[in-house]
């Protein structure tokens, strides 16, 4: 049973909301870290780690540092799960 | 069984995220709420969610929270929230902060630093091998020794500086060696390899730990789960995270255990279920012959390992109790008669086998041992029982157990309920002491008539004259007994020694044992013979053995000795003090009559007299062991000729 892109986005949104303590945050494929309050480099690592745990995947260091927007993140997750 | 997953904790409930959020909205989480939530297998995300509620509670329950500051050569952000959220699992509330990575020495020693100003109760120096100059130098022994020595000096100087300036408790870590090697099996033998340097450092750290320093043995924890899973080089390069994120929850748990133990909050009592926990099967149905225990099967051996584990915990000071849904007689019989049973009745300080619910029994166990419910751990194979107890008594430690017993012992120990920061001789005898106390308490509760109770104690009093062996304890009793003390006459050891050889004195030291144990020396009497009179100048007793009739047995012996010496009258003063009102009627109760009353600054002093010729021995529930008395005043345990006794 494969997970849809919509479902992945929902889960990613939930995790980012928890990590950044922003209950009402909404994300789209075009969202970038710079636009979200508190999504600095440390928060980014924490978010990526939380995503690894939630989806049961492992990112390479390169993958963690090179994603430029949420859309790319979704692409990466879709290819790994 | 993977320790990184904290398998002894129950799985996180589906409602966790919502539970935490509603606590947050309500803004008033209690320790009970926090503890309930924290006592699950939480991953980093869940821990960071819970940490926010804990921070909120820290603010509200201000004085109950402790400040822990972490100074490190790495990034501690993940650890900070993990530790804050884990703390309530161990009954703690920790306000955790971290200094900037890499700045640890300055933060520790600069009196103007944020660390100094925060005035934390605990500072953790979370340093790994990269914090020190431990560059490998294989083959160069003196350089290797030098590097290790310098690193240790640096760490300990920082730690001690912190203690001096910030007045806090300091926790240091052992080093986890990287999961790789230079040569292979040779690394440990070649001075200067990283493995050699780290092992040397850790040994040196143990040797140089002084009181005031706590050790978090990360090397041991990492070894238990595997260094290759502990380290994550990618994370270090990414942001100086010192360990794999998967290891953080376990690390946080161990850290909290050490803090908990240092505050005296570690558990004291292991409560054991019986059926399918200590043996396979149900004793009530299967009988002695049917339960699975012993060398014949894997399960039988596994259950023996559980019993052996309980016994070794007892040996280091953990008290054992039984809580089982069983007929009591049948349960006791199993412990008494099964040939492969390692645990026996006499190892158990509180035995509760009945059909009541376990939570009620646990409360009763705690009460019978005079400890809090939060000092208990329940080992029970039945998930329903575990659930009920966790729900009703969230302070009891209840490890989650798998279906089959081979991991029970490992899990129990891995959970760290009995973590300790010291081990003394007192600890070793603790289980025994609790057992004796509990037994005495139970007896006095159960006996409805005093005589029956006293008789059942099976007391034996050993009376002997003063001797060299008892001298120190006699002197101690003379000088520190205040309540049951008729004259409060103090004497130093030389005077007491003199009484050993004083032919005009009748002196007694009294030891008491009962069914539950040896109470040691509990009474001292000194009388001086003066013509026809024996004047008692000292009569004291330990309050631990009040109302047992000891003084009657002592009086009987005193009168016997007095009569043998031709004494006609026994006299004794009661000299009142602020503390000995307890004994103002002591002589009256023994049949003396009041011969004189004297007003003094502290009240009315009274002189009491008893006629030897008309004295009848008083009934008491004690057996008196007189063998030591036969030896006479000079003997000190050796048999002396009978004539030495009847000095005129």
Interface residues (C-beta under 8 A of the other chain):
Chain A: X15 X18 X19 X21 X23 X41 X42 X45 X46 X49 X50 X52 X53 X54 X60 X61 X64 X65
Chain B: X17 X21 X43 X44 X45 X48 X49 X52 X75 X77 X78 X234 X235 X237 X238 X239 X241 X245
